[in-house]
Amino acid sequence: MCGIIGVTGTGPAVPRLIDSLKRLEYRGYDSAGVAALVDGKIERRRAKGKIRELEAVLAAEPLNATIGIGHTRWATHGAPTTANAHPHKAGRVTLVHNGIIENFAELKAELVAEGHAFESQTDTEVVAHLLDSELGKANDPLVAFKTVLDRLTGAYALAVLIEGEDGLILGARRGSPLVVGWGEGEMYLGSDALAVGPFTQKISYLEEGDFVAIDRSGARMFDASGAPADRPIVQVSASSALVEKGEYRHFMEKEIHEQPDSVQHTLSEYLDFVNGKAKSGEIDFATIERIQIVACGTAFYAGQIGRYAFERLAGLPCDVEIASEFRYRHPALTKGTLAVAVSQSGETADTLASLTWCKAQGLKTAALVNVHSSSMAREAGTLWPTHAGPEIGVASTKAFTAQVAALLALAVTAGVQRGRIDPATEGELVRALFEAPRLIAESMAMEGSLKDVAHDLSKATDVLFLGRGAMFPLAMEGALKLKEISYIHAEGYAAGELKHGPIALIDEETPTIALAPLDDVFEKTASNLQEIAARGGPVIMIAPKGAPDPHGAGIRRVDAPDCHSLIAPLIYAIPVQLLAYYTAVQKGTDVDQPRNLAKSVTVE
């Protein structure tokens, strides 16, 4: 997850930019850069690799300035090169950016037609050129900035310098976080509280769609409509520790809101967003006869979602098994099987033992893990990394969606390599995955409706979750989340199994949560919900706004963003996580450290 820092004040800016960027190294990056306003002109220093490489560049070519911006980049659009490193410059404008600009190709074509020349492969440079163009039409930088923001589709956090605007830094956020830091005669922008922690403990958290202008004297904040906004100043921990909760009540809440970034950075590992292609990677799926996924808990449900994708997109048989069962049942596997271990920590005892056993049988092995130096990462023949960053809450959220994102992208790769996906379909599927971070951010708008549902859900003793297709394992994951942190008994079922037993549980006191994207089985799911409603069971249907209303009293709708069926598990994961979270908050349980549970299960 890229890092952003901006400083405007009276003292040397560049040493503080570097200090802040070092604090952001944990987010993962492959290049770094700074820009500063020197004698009225903006100068940049950039380097591929670690911050020490940037420091070497600065030692050779110092920047003496009191205003500047800095960035650590995780490559999404374009390779990790100096030319693709941030900050990016166009005319009077220099900026840094976290996120993905989905409509960058369309905007770039328009700008090229107008005579703009581009130096990089990134989506970010498009924003710099667009703002420079608008500055030629508007005298007020804020007017030009707002015009540009209105044209961008996607998720972003931005920090901008403009030549001729001494002391001014512009910032904006949509889908990616950005904070304002308040100092004495100095102001700061950062990607989180940690970024500005060395300089101030007074923070304002920008809200979704906000943009801001800071100078040495203060900040002017505006909401998405352009109206002035007053965001409160809060005091954060003086240590600004890595595990700072920031504006959130719990780590779980914070980690839910970090998912646009964590999904984006994970997808960039497996997809070429510039060319709309899946990356080939180390595994040739054309030589694989079967995939065997082993995992525990939430990772097991991520694996089951992956199974639907591998079989549907690649025609590749895929089995998913709980590792604690797999390791003891003497499974029969053929040599053409790829064994895949899925784990957040990479240390889960049963999953690691299963991986080791598969390797001893001579199978090809891969590990899909979030800790890249873990035992599973070292044991497996191939490392498939996720990039969720540190996850503190015991109940997994962003690690789960990172696992799902990686598996969906890998399934596209498998489909291409096995000749099941043609170039046009590949482009369509990559574009769908490309949209996932923005739609995840949009799904956060469901919070208000889900809080109301959670108020009622907290009074229940039993809850059913239903889904079909990939929504079935997500229903089981939703039930697990509710059990883990609210201590309410919950079960996830395939909606088509309702009449094979679970319908006996239906009564007026047993709510049903239905995950119902508008896909090829929507009508069948709607029929199942009508059966529940006819028996007096309260139903909460999570479905896109355009989906038809099933007939039946007691069916309550919560509108989700419309999305491609491939990414529906990523988008619908957000409401089930938020529902569990707000139910637990309503009940007053220990959300981040629920009873009897540990973050990583390293013993049997």
DOKEVEX-111732 format. One line per 10 residues: number of its first residue (from 0); their letters; for each residue x negated, y negated, z of C-alpha. Coordinates in nm, 4 decimals. Layout:
BEGIN
NUM	a	X Y Z ~ ... $
REM end
This chain:
BEGIN
0	mcgiigvtgt	0.0000 0.0000 0.0000 ~ -0.1713 -0.3168 -0.1202 ~ -0.2647 -0.5880 0.1296 ~ -0.2104 -0.9647 0.1013 ~ -0.3591 -1.2549 0.2945 ~ -0.3401 -1.6299 0.2340 ~ -0.5032 -1.9083 0.4403 ~ -0.4612 -2.2844 0.4130 ~ -0.6308 -2.5016 0.6732 ~ -0.9394 -2.7076 0.7517 $
10	gpavprlids	-1.2070 -2.4456 0.8206 ~ -1.3860 -2.2022 0.5869 ~ -1.1187 -1.9785 0.4316 ~ -1.3146 -1.6998 0.2637 ~ -1.4716 -1.5392 0.5752 ~ -1.1241 -1.5161 0.7257 ~ -0.9819 -1.3684 0.4070 ~ -1.2458 -1.0953 0.4212 ~ -1.1826 -1.0340 0.7929 ~ -0.8132 -0.9873 0.7230 $
20	lkrleyrgyd	-0.8693 -0.7609 0.4218 ~ -1.0860 -0.5330 0.6366 ~ -0.7930 -0.4963 0.8765 ~ -0.5786 -0.3889 0.5813 ~ -0.8142 -0.1160 0.4582 ~ -0.5989 0.1488 0.6269 ~ -0.3280 0.0824 0.3661 ~ -0.5432 0.2391 0.0946 ~ -0.6987 0.0515 -0.1997 ~ -0.9379 0.0868 -0.4907 $
30	sagvaalvdg	-1.0369 -0.2767 -0.5581 ~ -1.0360 -0.6088 -0.3763 ~ -1.0576 -0.9762 -0.4560 ~ -1.0223 -1.3323 -0.3317 ~ -0.9476 -1.6679 -0.4932 ~ -1.0079 -2.0131 -0.3484 ~ -0.9514 -2.3755 -0.4460 ~ -1.3011 -2.5266 -0.4831 ~ -1.3275 -2.8956 -0.5730 ~ -0.9847 -2.8900 -0.7348 $
40	kierrrakgk	-1.0491 -2.5725 -0.9365 ~ -0.9515 -2.2150 -0.8524 ~ -1.2388 -1.9657 -0.8550 ~ -1.2090 -1.5881 -0.8193 ~ -1.4354 -1.3126 -0.6941 ~ -1.3279 -0.9523 -0.7561 ~ -1.4800 -0.6055 -0.7296 ~ -1.3891 -0.2463 -0.7962 ~ -1.4268 -0.0200 -0.4941 ~ -1.4492 -0.1123 -0.1274 $
50	ireleavlaa	-1.4607 -0.4522 0.0407 ~ -1.8373 -0.4201 0.0837 ~ -1.8607 -0.4441 -0.2970 ~ -1.6618 -0.7673 -0.2853 ~ -1.8864 -0.8980 -0.0065 ~ -2.1886 -0.8340 -0.2276 ~ -2.0304 -1.0380 -0.5065 ~ -1.9547 -1.3206 -0.2616 ~ -2.3105 -1.3133 -0.1283 ~ -2.4363 -1.3717 -0.4811 $
60	eplnatigig	-2.1655 -1.6252 -0.5681 ~ -2.0252 -1.7878 -0.2523 ~ -1.6923 -1.9692 -0.2352 ~ -1.6751 -2.2690 -0.0029 ~ -1.3120 -2.3662 0.0439 ~ -1.0406 -2.4260 0.3024 ~ -0.7581 -2.2606 0.1086 ~ -0.7507 -1.9181 -0.0508 ~ -0.5760 -1.5867 -0.1076 ~ -0.7020 -1.2287 -0.0906 $
70	htrwathgap	-0.5855 -0.8816 -0.1896 ~ -0.6628 -0.5121 -0.1621 ~ -0.5177 -0.3271 -0.4629 ~ -0.3895 0.0254 -0.5028 ~ -0.3778 0.0813 -0.8790 ~ -0.0315 0.1264 -1.0321 ~ -0.0448 -0.0515 -1.3689 ~ -0.3881 -0.0022 -1.5178 ~ -0.7014 0.1734 -1.3945 ~ -0.8931 0.0585 -1.0856 $
80	ttanahphka	-1.1291 -0.1835 -1.2626 ~ -1.2571 -0.5315 -1.1885 ~ -1.0448 -0.6700 -1.4728 ~ -0.7308 -0.5196 -1.3183 ~ -0.8209 -0.6280 -0.9634 ~ -0.6252 -0.9123 -0.8049 ~ -0.6085 -1.2121 -0.7925 ~ -0.4841 -1.2670 -1.1484 ~ -0.5110 -1.6033 -1.3207 ~ -0.3278 -1.7794 -1.6025 $
90	grvtlvhngi	-0.3818 -2.1498 -1.6660 ~ -0.3181 -2.3356 -1.3408 ~ -0.1820 -2.0305 -1.1595 ~ -0.3663 -1.7660 -0.9568 ~ -0.1762 -1.5050 -0.7574 ~ -0.1756 -1.1714 -0.5773 ~ 0.1091 -0.9218 -0.5773 ~ 0.2322 -0.6091 -0.4017 ~ 0.5054 -0.4043 -0.5707 ~ 0.6175 -0.3265 -0.9233 $
100	ienfaelkae	0.7624 -0.5660 -1.1826 ~ 0.9916 -0.3310 -1.3740 ~ 1.0603 -0.5641 -1.6656 ~ 0.6956 -0.6646 -1.7154 ~ 0.6771 -0.5155 -2.0676 ~ 0.9733 -0.7219 -2.1870 ~ 0.8339 -1.0390 -2.0281 ~ 0.4853 -0.9704 -2.1621 ~ 0.6147 -0.9300 -2.5187 ~ 0.7934 -1.2635 -2.4875 $
110	lvaeghafes	0.4805 -1.4365 -2.3561 ~ 0.2530 -1.2828 -2.6213 ~ 0.4922 -1.4132 -2.8875 ~ 0.4480 -1.7583 -2.7341 ~ 0.0690 -1.7302 -2.7667 ~ -0.0350 -1.6103 -2.4209 ~ -0.3441 -1.3858 -2.4080 ~ -0.3770 -1.1206 -2.1373 ~ -0.6956 -0.9971 -1.9710 ~ -0.5620 -0.6986 -1.7757 $
120	qtdtevvahl	-0.3248 -0.4020 -1.8017 ~ -0.1304 -0.5033 -1.4921 ~ 0.2304 -0.6061 -1.4453 ~ 0.1067 -0.8770 -1.2068 ~ -0.0649 -1.0881 -1.4707 ~ 0.2721 -1.1327 -1.6403 ~ 0.3981 -1.3232 -1.3344 ~ 0.0985 -1.5589 -1.3451 ~ 0.1541 -1.6399 -1.7131 ~ 0.5268 -1.6829 -1.6641 $
130	ldselgkand	0.4770 -1.9264 -1.3761 ~ 0.2122 -2.1213 -1.5652 ~ 0.4568 -2.1518 -1.8541 ~ 0.7357 -2.2735 -1.6267 ~ 0.5064 -2.5290 -1.4597 ~ 0.4838 -2.6962 -1.8001 ~ 0.8606 -2.7437 -1.7955 ~ 0.9187 -2.8463 -1.4311 ~ 0.7407 -3.1087 -1.2240 ~ 0.8258 -2.9350 -0.8959 $
140	plvafktvld	0.6281 -2.6114 -0.8329 ~ 0.9134 -2.4736 -0.6217 ~ 1.1613 -2.5213 -0.9056 ~ 0.9280 -2.3408 -1.1459 ~ 0.8666 -2.0656 -0.8887 ~ 1.2377 -2.0077 -0.8300 ~ 1.2962 -1.9882 -1.2079 ~ 1.0294 -1.7192 -1.2357 ~ 1.1603 -1.5218 -0.9367 ~ 1.5065 -1.5136 -1.0927 $
150	rltgayalav	1.3599 -1.3470 -1.4017 ~ 1.1744 -1.0690 -1.2196 ~ 1.3215 -0.7213 -1.1815 ~ 1.1595 -0.4938 -0.9271 ~ 0.9973 -0.5074 -0.5858 ~ 0.7336 -0.7644 -0.4981 ~ 0.5499 -0.9719 -0.2416 ~ 0.3613 -1.2675 -0.3911 ~ 0.1072 -1.5265 -0.2757 ~ 0.0271 -1.8043 -0.5253 $
160	liegedglil	-0.2284 -2.0835 -0.5651 ~ -0.1750 -2.3656 -0.8176 ~ -0.4460 -2.6018 -0.9391 ~ -0.3503 -2.9613 -0.8686 ~ -0.1493 -2.8609 -0.5597 ~ -0.4167 -2.8928 -0.2917 ~ -0.3341 -2.7122 0.0327 ~ -0.0249 -2.5370 -0.1064 ~ 0.0382 -2.1616 -0.1136 ~ 0.3672 -2.0226 -0.2449 $
170	garrgsplvv	0.5025 -1.6866 -0.1309 ~ 0.8026 -1.4655 -0.2026 ~ 0.9316 -1.1217 -0.1115 ~ 1.1798 -0.8744 -0.2523 ~ 1.1441 -0.5114 -0.1519 ~ 0.7888 -0.5586 -0.0163 ~ 0.7249 -0.7311 0.3198 ~ 0.5653 -1.0731 0.3683 ~ 0.5119 -1.2763 0.6866 ~ 0.4293 -1.6400 0.7618 $
180	gwgegemylg	0.1707 -1.7081 1.0318 ~ 0.1753 -2.0352 1.2254 ~ -0.1479 -2.1989 1.3431 ~ -0.2694 -2.5381 1.4643 ~ -0.3309 -2.7382 1.1486 ~ -0.3422 -2.4118 0.9540 ~ -0.0889 -2.1716 0.8046 ~ -0.1086 -1.8153 0.6786 ~ 0.0704 -1.5615 0.4567 ~ 0.0235 -1.1897 0.5055 $
190	sdalavgpft	0.1643 -0.8537 0.4050 ~ 0.2249 -0.7769 0.7731 ~ 0.1489 -0.9008 1.1249 ~ -0.1827 -0.7179 1.1193 ~ -0.3029 -0.9283 0.8245 ~ -0.2643 -1.2583 1.0126 ~ -0.3419 -1.1077 1.3548 ~ -0.7000 -1.2433 1.3744 ~ -0.5704 -1.6005 1.3453 ~ -0.2321 -1.6271 1.5151 $
200	qkisyleegd	0.0280 -1.4393 1.7154 ~ 0.3112 -1.6665 1.5966 ~ 0.4924 -1.4996 1.3064 ~ 0.8012 -1.5595 1.0941 ~ 0.9282 -1.2588 0.9007 ~ 1.0633 -1.3492 0.5587 ~ 1.3926 -1.1810 0.4776 ~ 1.4831 -1.0023 0.1560 ~ 1.4803 -1.2466 -0.1380 ~ 1.3163 -1.5310 0.0583 $
210	fvaidrsgar	1.0480 -1.7561 -0.0856 ~ 0.8274 -2.0068 0.0948 ~ 0.5852 -2.2949 0.0485 ~ 0.3153 -2.3338 0.3134 ~ 0.0560 -2.6052 0.3599 ~ -0.1627 -2.7138 0.6504 ~ 0.1295 -2.8777 0.8294 ~ 0.3904 -2.6016 0.8204 ~ 0.6279 -2.3968 0.6081 ~ 0.9380 -2.4612 0.3992 $
220	mfdasgapad	1.1459 -2.1443 0.3654 ~ 1.4312 -2.0695 0.1268 ~ 1.6719 -1.7814 0.0833 ~ 1.7369 -1.5963 -0.2420 ~ 1.9869 -1.8602 -0.3564 ~ 1.7336 -2.1403 -0.3062 ~ 1.9029 -2.2814 0.0039 ~ 1.6756 -2.3853 0.2939 ~ 1.6346 -2.1034 0.5464 ~ 1.5300 -2.1064 0.9103 $
230	rpivqvsass	1.3428 -1.7887 1.0028 ~ 1.2590 -1.7721 1.3732 ~ 0.9034 -1.7755 1.5031 ~ 0.8287 -1.4681 1.7138 ~ 0.5301 -1.3843 1.9312 ~ 0.3519 -1.0622 1.8377 ~ 0.1011 -0.8608 2.0361 ~ -0.2305 -1.0375 2.0750 ~ -0.4055 -0.7188 1.9663 ~ -0.2042 -0.6949 1.6431 $
240	alvekgeyrh	-0.2635 -0.3234 1.6631 ~ -0.2405 -0.0992 1.3607 ~ 0.0806 0.0469 1.5006 ~ 0.2509 -0.2896 1.5489 ~ 0.6313 -0.2608 1.5168 ~ 0.6545 -0.6211 1.4021 ~ 1.0117 -0.7418 1.3576 ~ 1.1563 -0.3939 1.4100 ~ 1.2961 -0.2413 1.7261 ~ 1.1441 0.1011 1.6622 $
250	fmekeiheqp	0.8690 0.2507 1.4469 ~ 1.1298 0.4649 1.2744 ~ 1.3194 0.1560 1.1624 ~ 0.9958 -0.0028 1.0385 ~ 0.8977 0.3114 0.8514 ~ 1.2384 0.3372 0.6844 ~ 1.1877 -0.0148 0.5512 ~ 0.8342 0.0644 0.4297 ~ 0.9605 0.3226 0.1817 ~ 0.9697 0.1014 -0.1300 $
260	dsvqhtlsey	0.5929 0.0606 -0.0918 ~ 0.5116 0.4176 0.0133 ~ 0.7150 0.5664 -0.2736 ~ 0.5629 0.3245 -0.5224 ~ 0.2064 0.4051 -0.4240 ~ 0.2709 0.7775 -0.4211 ~ 0.4285 0.7671 -0.7672 ~ 0.1292 0.5739 -0.9011 ~ -0.0851 0.8783 -0.8203 ~ 0.1140 1.0925 -1.0652 $
270	ldfvngkaks	0.2551 0.8564 -1.3303 ~ 0.1072 0.6167 -1.5844 ~ 0.3490 0.3263 -1.5591 ~ 0.1775 0.1259 -1.8335 ~ 0.2340 0.3905 -2.1010 ~ 0.5425 0.5536 -1.9517 ~ 0.3697 0.8917 -1.9202 ~ 0.3159 1.1590 -1.6588 ~ -0.0495 1.2129 -1.5674 ~ -0.1861 1.5595 -1.6419 $
280	geidfatier	-0.3746 1.6257 -1.3156 ~ -0.5819 1.9330 -1.2242 ~ -0.3075 2.1947 -1.2591 ~ -0.2041 2.3165 -1.6051 ~ 0.1573 2.4119 -1.5462 ~ 0.1719 2.5894 -1.8821 ~ -0.0402 2.8648 -1.7256 ~ 0.1742 2.8954 -1.4104 ~ 0.4432 3.1651 -1.3942 ~ 0.5993 3.0733 -1.0606 $
290	iqivacgtaf	0.5667 2.8201 -0.7807 ~ 0.5830 2.9250 -0.4152 ~ 0.6329 2.6310 -0.1786 ~ 0.5771 2.6822 0.1944 ~ 0.6626 2.4187 0.4520 ~ 0.8338 2.3511 0.7851 ~ 1.1134 2.1192 0.8941 ~ 1.1583 1.8055 0.6858 ~ 0.8801 1.9094 0.4450 ~ 1.0769 2.2306 0.3771 $
300	yagqigryaf	1.3754 2.0242 0.2609 ~ 1.1474 1.8109 0.0426 ~ 1.0237 2.1345 -0.1127 ~ 1.3800 2.2475 -0.1816 ~ 1.4530 1.9218 -0.3638 ~ 1.1359 1.9831 -0.5624 ~ 1.2615 2.3318 -0.6562 ~ 1.5683 2.1843 -0.8292 ~ 1.3425 1.9537 -1.0305 ~ 1.0827 2.2157 -1.1295 $
310	erlaglpcdv	1.3435 2.4636 -1.2451 ~ 1.5654 2.2123 -1.4253 ~ 1.2961 2.0023 -1.5920 ~ 1.0222 2.2588 -1.6486 ~ 1.2038 2.5938 -1.6577 ~ 0.9519 2.7030 -1.3945 ~ 1.0800 2.9479 -1.1304 ~ 1.0261 2.8051 -0.7853 ~ 1.0735 2.9580 -0.4410 ~ 1.0712 2.7605 -0.1166 $
320	eiasefryrh	1.0231 2.9288 0.2157 ~ 0.9881 2.8319 0.5801 ~ 0.6225 2.8889 0.6582 ~ 0.6818 3.0595 0.9925 ~ 0.8852 3.3286 0.8115 ~ 0.6667 3.3500 0.5034 ~ 0.3446 3.4262 0.6929 ~ 0.4909 3.7276 0.8725 ~ 0.7146 3.8967 0.6136 ~ 0.4398 4.0332 0.3840 $
330	paltkgtlav	0.5663 3.8541 0.0713 ~ 0.5153 4.0035 -0.2742 ~ 0.3558 3.7479 -0.5051 ~ 0.2126 3.7827 -0.8552 ~ -0.1227 3.6429 -0.9686 ~ 0.0434 3.3795 -1.1863 ~ 0.1928 3.2094 -0.8805 ~ 0.0889 2.8635 -0.7650 ~ 0.1166 2.8419 -0.3849 ~ 0.1961 2.4905 -0.2623 $
340	avsqsgetad	0.1753 2.3825 0.1020 ~ 0.3764 2.0704 0.1900 ~ 0.2983 1.8858 0.5121 ~ 0.2718 1.5298 0.6400 ~ -0.0226 1.5947 0.8716 ~ -0.1831 1.8780 0.6776 ~ -0.2336 2.0540 1.0100 ~ 0.0994 2.2344 1.0680 ~ -0.0111 2.5738 1.2005 ~ 0.2355 2.8013 1.0184 $
350	tlasltwcka	0.1984 2.6185 0.6860 ~ -0.1801 2.6221 0.7084 ~ -0.1808 2.9949 0.7875 ~ 0.0489 3.0603 0.4889 ~ -0.1779 2.8596 0.2595 ~ -0.4850 3.0474 0.3820 ~ -0.3128 3.3817 0.3236 ~ -0.2135 3.2853 -0.0325 ~ -0.5672 3.1746 -0.1077 ~ -0.7003 3.5069 0.0229 $
360	qglktaalvn	-0.4681 3.6869 -0.2223 ~ -0.6427 3.5113 -0.5092 ~ -0.3592 3.2681 -0.5882 ~ -0.4067 2.9160 -0.7145 ~ -0.3278 2.6779 -0.4296 ~ -0.2305 2.3130 -0.3854 ~ -0.1607 2.1022 -0.0788 ~ 0.0837 1.8102 -0.0832 ~ -0.0256 1.6157 0.2251 ~ -0.0357 1.2627 0.3621 $
370	vhsssmarea	-0.3647 1.3065 0.5524 ~ -0.6202 1.3604 0.2787 ~ -0.8988 1.4845 0.5058 ~ -0.6749 1.7387 0.6810 ~ -0.7301 2.1132 0.7070 ~ -0.4813 2.1877 0.4272 ~ -0.6410 1.9287 0.2003 ~ -0.9775 2.0996 0.2490 ~ -0.8388 2.4533 0.2223 ~ -0.6357 2.4138 -0.0974 $
380	gtlwpthagp	-0.7795 2.4389 -0.4450 ~ -0.5997 2.1172 -0.5476 ~ -0.5087 1.8166 -0.3353 ~ -0.1806 1.6452 -0.4200 ~ -0.1887 1.3328 -0.2014 ~ 0.1027 1.1285 -0.0796 ~ 0.0442 0.7662 0.0176 ~ 0.2908 0.6956 0.2975 ~ 0.0323 0.5492 0.5343 ~ 0.0410 0.6191 0.9092 $
390	eigvastkaf	0.3800 0.7454 1.0281 ~ 0.4315 0.6968 1.4022 ~ 0.7974 0.7942 1.4495 ~ 0.8308 1.1651 1.5231 ~ 1.1299 1.2000 1.2889 ~ 0.9775 1.1811 0.9429 ~ 1.1147 0.9217 0.7000 ~ 0.8609 0.7667 0.4639 ~ 0.6475 1.0821 0.4575 ~ 0.9561 1.2764 0.3431 $
400	taqvaallal	1.0412 1.0426 0.0550 ~ 0.6741 1.0306 -0.0473 ~ 0.6782 1.4123 -0.0671 ~ 0.9981 1.4071 -0.2722 ~ 0.8607 1.1356 -0.5030 ~ 0.5427 1.3360 -0.5659 ~ 0.7348 1.6581 -0.6354 ~ 0.9719 1.4847 -0.8790 ~ 0.6797 1.3312 -1.0665 ~ 0.4956 1.6642 -1.0750 $
410	avtagvqrgr	0.8092 1.8325 -1.2096 ~ 0.8086 1.5841 -1.4987 ~ 0.4425 1.6672 -1.5633 ~ 0.5260 2.0385 -1.5585 ~ 0.8121 1.9875 -1.8027 ~ 0.5867 1.8013 -2.0453 ~ 0.3060 2.0581 -2.0234 ~ 0.5474 2.3473 -2.0734 ~ 0.7091 2.1858 -2.3785 ~ 1.0470 2.1384 -2.2095 $
420	idpategelv	1.0369 1.7569 -2.2127 ~ 0.9853 1.5611 -2.5352 ~ 0.8168 1.2163 -2.5399 ~ 1.1468 1.0262 -2.5441 ~ 1.2789 1.2163 -2.2425 ~ 0.9443 1.1781 -2.0657 ~ 0.9713 0.8012 -2.1073 ~ 1.3270 0.8030 -1.9739 ~ 1.2318 1.0041 -1.6648 ~ 0.9213 0.7954 -1.5914 $
430	ralfeaprli	1.1310 0.4781 -1.6209 ~ 1.3823 0.6260 -1.3755 ~ 1.1062 0.6968 -1.1244 ~ 0.9656 0.3505 -1.1963 ~ 1.2971 0.2032 -1.0719 ~ 1.3023 0.4006 -0.7477 ~ 1.1170 0.1480 -0.5236 ~ 1.3577 -0.1319 -0.6204 ~ 1.6650 0.0849 -0.5695 ~ 1.5329 0.2057 -0.2346 $
440	aesmamegsl	1.4992 -0.1589 -0.1328 ~ 1.8528 -0.2289 -0.2560 ~ 1.9873 0.0651 -0.0558 ~ 1.8780 -0.1110 0.2636 ~ 2.1796 -0.3382 0.2053 ~ 2.3957 -0.0446 0.3201 ~ 2.2810 -0.1044 0.6797 ~ 2.5871 -0.3052 0.7809 ~ 2.8353 -0.0409 0.6659 ~ 2.6272 0.2392 0.8153 $
450	kdvahdlska	2.6096 0.0662 1.1543 ~ 2.9897 0.0695 1.1619 ~ 2.9964 0.4391 1.0711 ~ 2.7295 0.5148 1.3322 ~ 2.9424 0.3528 1.6024 ~ 3.2114 0.6155 1.5384 ~ 2.9652 0.8969 1.4731 ~ 2.7999 0.8491 1.8120 ~ 3.1205 0.9752 1.9774 ~ 3.1180 1.3067 1.7873 $
460	tdvlflgrga	2.9817 1.6351 1.9205 ~ 2.9595 1.8052 1.5793 ~ 2.8962 1.6607 1.2315 ~ 2.8917 1.8257 0.8876 ~ 2.6787 1.7049 0.5956 ~ 2.7745 1.8149 0.2438 ~ 2.6056 1.7945 -0.0947 ~ 2.5662 1.9778 -0.4248 ~ 2.2536 2.0316 -0.6300 ~ 1.9595 1.8365 -0.4906 $
470	mfplamegal	2.2003 1.6702 -0.2485 ~ 2.2378 2.0047 -0.0677 ~ 1.8841 2.0072 0.0790 ~ 1.9205 1.6343 0.1427 ~ 2.2398 1.7127 0.3377 ~ 2.0377 1.9557 0.5496 ~ 1.7712 1.6883 0.5980 ~ 2.0417 1.4398 0.7028 ~ 2.1733 1.6887 0.9575 ~ 1.8216 1.7485 1.0884 $
480	klkeisyiha	1.7602 1.3745 1.1308 ~ 2.0833 1.3341 1.3271 ~ 1.9991 1.6319 1.5493 ~ 1.6427 1.5187 1.6102 ~ 1.7060 1.1690 1.7385 ~ 2.0727 1.1493 1.8497 ~ 2.1010 1.5030 1.9938 ~ 2.4341 1.5520 1.8166 ~ 2.4849 1.8975 1.6695 ~ 2.4935 1.8734 1.2901 $
490	egyaagelkh	2.4749 2.1140 0.9980 ~ 2.4132 2.0656 0.6280 ~ 2.6041 2.2781 0.3780 ~ 2.6377 2.3210 0.0050 ~ 2.9754 2.1626 -0.0664 ~ 3.0803 2.4650 -0.2738 ~ 3.0377 2.6875 0.0342 ~ 3.2991 2.4961 0.2291 ~ 3.5710 2.7570 0.1815 ~ 3.3329 3.0387 0.2738 $
500	gpialideet	3.3405 2.9599 0.6435 ~ 3.2532 2.5994 0.7377 ~ 3.6048 2.4717 0.6635 ~ 3.7129 2.6519 0.9817 ~ 3.5228 2.3844 1.1752 ~ 3.7276 2.0976 1.0315 ~ 3.9431 1.9048 1.2748 ~ 4.0131 1.5415 1.3622 ~ 3.7041 1.5259 1.5863 ~ 3.4493 1.6604 1.3344 $
510	ptialapldd	3.3253 1.4016 1.0821 ~ 3.1888 1.5031 0.7429 ~ 2.9159 1.3027 0.5693 ~ 2.9290 1.3648 0.1937 ~ 2.6439 1.2738 -0.0436 ~ 2.8144 1.2180 -0.3788 ~ 2.6106 1.0533 -0.6549 ~ 2.7938 1.0170 -0.9853 ~ 2.6466 1.3281 -1.1471 ~ 2.7797 1.6306 -1.3355 $
520	vfektasnlq	2.9218 1.7858 -1.0163 ~ 3.0811 1.4720 -0.8696 ~ 3.4369 1.5869 -0.9425 ~ 3.3755 1.9190 -0.7701 ~ 3.2379 1.7410 -0.4622 ~ 3.5396 1.5078 -0.4613 ~ 3.7712 1.8121 -0.4629 ~ 3.5918 1.9524 -0.1584 ~ 3.6404 1.6229 0.0236 ~ 4.0124 1.6254 -0.0547 $
530	eiaarggpvi	4.0338 1.9699 0.1060 ~ 3.8738 1.8315 0.4233 ~ 4.0971 1.5234 0.4294 ~ 4.4082 1.7394 0.3834 ~ 4.3158 1.9148 0.7083 ~ 4.2765 1.5944 0.9039 ~ 3.8981 1.5802 0.8985 ~ 3.7421 1.2314 0.8815 ~ 3.5163 1.1956 0.5745 ~ 3.2418 0.9420 0.5040 $
540	miapkgapdp	3.1577 0.9565 0.1324 ~ 2.8320 0.7958 0.0238 ~ 2.8684 0.7303 -0.3482 ~ 2.7900 0.4635 -0.6092 ~ 3.0309 0.1747 -0.6409 ~ 3.1453 0.2902 -0.9842 ~ 3.2407 0.6401 -0.8706 ~ 3.6141 0.7217 -0.8672 ~ 3.7990 0.7339 -0.5362 ~ 3.8965 1.0867 -0.4360 $
550	hgagirrvda	4.2556 1.1070 -0.3237 ~ 4.3131 1.1785 0.0412 ~ 4.3804 0.9921 0.3632 ~ 4.0799 0.9548 0.5904 ~ 3.8129 0.9331 0.3183 ~ 3.5906 0.6360 0.3973 ~ 3.3479 0.5090 0.1338 ~ 3.0006 0.3630 0.1709 ~ 2.8694 0.2219 -0.1565 ~ 2.5196 0.3237 -0.2670 $
560	pdchsliapl	2.3197 0.1841 -0.5613 ~ 2.3873 0.3532 -0.8941 ~ 2.0829 0.5468 -1.0137 ~ 1.9514 0.8130 -1.2482 ~ 2.0250 1.1638 -1.1186 ~ 1.6519 1.2452 -1.0993 ~ 1.5876 0.9858 -0.8283 ~ 1.9176 1.0278 -0.6403 ~ 1.7437 1.2227 -0.3581 ~ 1.5114 0.9265 -0.2994 $
570	iyaipvqlla	1.7920 0.6709 -0.2960 ~ 2.0351 0.8760 -0.0859 ~ 1.7647 0.9596 0.1679 ~ 1.7869 0.6000 0.2914 ~ 2.1514 0.6070 0.4085 ~ 2.1100 0.9434 0.5856 ~ 1.8032 0.8089 0.7660 ~ 1.9755 0.4828 0.8603 ~ 2.2852 0.6696 0.9742 ~ 2.0796 0.8878 1.2078 $
580	yytavqkgtd	1.8838 0.5872 1.3306 ~ 2.1811 0.3683 1.4162 ~ 2.3680 0.6589 1.5744 ~ 2.0693 0.7219 1.8019 ~ 2.0438 0.3509 1.8850 ~ 2.4144 0.3482 1.9700 ~ 2.3603 0.6443 2.2037 ~ 2.0496 0.4918 2.3612 ~ 1.8161 0.7844 2.2944 ~ 1.4380 0.7606 2.2546 $
590	vdqprnlaks	1.4306 0.7131 1.8772 ~ 1.0544 0.7273 1.8203 ~ 0.9770 1.0071 2.0663 ~ 1.2828 1.2323 2.0902 ~ 1.2861 1.4908 2.3622 ~ 1.1035 1.8215 2.3146 ~ 0.9515 1.7214 1.9778 ~ 0.5961 1.6495 1.8618 ~ 0.4805 1.4692 1.5498 ~ 0.2554 1.7510 1.4317 $
600	vtve	0.3150 2.1151 1.5263 ~ -0.0361 2.2608 1.5404 ~ 0.0535 2.5760 1.7371 ~ 0.3055 2.8528 1.6677 $
REM end
